[in-house]
Amino acid sequence: KRRNDMDTDNLRENQKSGTKIIKNAKSLSMLAAVTAIFLWSTSFVATKIAYNSFTPLTLGGTRFLLATIILGIIMKITKQDFKKPSRKDIGYISLSGLLGITIFYSMENIGVKLTTASNAALIVASYPAITVLIDFLINRKGITLIKGIGIALAVIGVYQITFHSPNQGGSQQLIGSVILILAGVAFTFYTFTTSKCVAKYSLITVSFYQTLAGTLVFIPLSMLERSSWKIPTIDAVITVLYLGIFCSVIAFLLYNYGLRNISSGSAVALLNLVPVFGVIFSVLFLNEVIGIHHLIGGFIVILGVFLSVLETNPKQPGGENHE
């Protein structure tokens, strides 16, 4: 009996230790994901600062050339990640790199150049809803009533931000906002293309080849701006290093570490912090003025995205939903 009592006590202690380890792991994962989102939120302000010396396409090419080098070094260090994709998958990865690196960031950089950083942060928040909508239109993937309402709200919110906000920059700001919306379409097709091969290789491997492909196209594009090149300031150089190292590499690694122990639903919900942080940083560092139209539109977008990405999985045996 005494031995059974000791075994029971040991079992309870092991269970407590296991529970503590799980809680600590989830806490670390949540911290990693929030830190990644914090870093991504600063990219709009950092991009605006970098424009003091860099043009949009040149900024994109420089940022992702740096990211490619860093990811390549990481792949060399972690030899298990050095698995070269097949020729077919290289095609998919290269296409996704063209869509998600070259086209997306070219449009985003130009859009941020023309509009405000706060507008950009709020419009980019609608991208998950845009993805769900295009997935429905192309793949005929079913949309629940809740998702449909969410998409409609996200569209209304973006319209509010784009067309009803106090237009301090005139038609130029409007064009920038429209370009950012179109960038969301490129982001959607990048997502679709990446899904065809992402499960076969490590995330670092896919990211390296995507970034390499996107950078190879970015470099000749940046040559189109050669007449506008000038010697960058120290602040601009530091900002580009920050974008390439922290926003393009470290944030990615932290976010994917976070995905190990938090649900996909929680991860998407956390992404709604990007426009919140982005607007705050725009006000603090760029002295941008946020009107009531921004606040209303931003709230509608965030609510719409939250509803559009809600999972409606059937209940599993035992009465619990499993993501």
Secondary structure, 3 states (H helix, E strand, C coil): CHHHHHHHHHHHHHHHHHHHHHHHHHHHHHHHHHHHHHHHHHHHHHHHHHCCCCCHHHHHHHHHHHHHHHHHHHHHHCHHHCCCCCHHHHHHHHHHHHHHHHHHHHHHHHHHHHCCHHHHHHHHCCHHHHHHHHHHHHHCCCCCHHHHHHHHHHHHHHHHHHHCCCCCCHHHHHHHHHHHHHHHHHHHHHHHHHCCCHHHCCHHHHHHHHHHHHHHHHHHHHHHHHHHCCCCCHHHHHHHHHHHHHHHHHHHHHHHHHCCCCCHHHHHHHHCHHHHHHHHHHHHHHCCCCCHHHHHHHHHHHHHHHHHCCCCCCCCCCCCCCC
